[in-house]
């Protein structure tokens, strides 16, 4: 999995949601699981986080800030997404974006 290309596609999808998300991207080299790209996004109500590790670890979640503290709408973790096909990862992330669109 090419995390740089995947992160660019994800940022593009976040911006396509047309929900006024503020996007913050962090790149961290040589972490516990390799290189990490952190994508955080928020529009005041919805907050999301996507972590892409170069070893194949993928994590994302989405929170509704109007609910009680840490109210999660969706969370998914693939401890070894490197075993997944890119189409499977894309399908999982499509679910994330369908939830985002549902809540905006």
Number of C-alpha atoms within 10 A of each C-alpha: 18 13 18 15 9 16 18 11 13 18 16 11 14 21 15 13 14 10 15 14 19 13 15 12 14 11 12 11 13 10 10 9 13 14 16 22 20 18 19 20 20 20 14 12 13 19 19 23 18 22 21 25 28 20 18 19 19 21 17 20 17 24 20 20 16 11 10 8 9 11 12 16 16 15 14 14 13 14 13 12 19 17 12 13 11 14 9 12 17 15 12 13 17 14 13 20 18 11 14 21 14 8 12 12
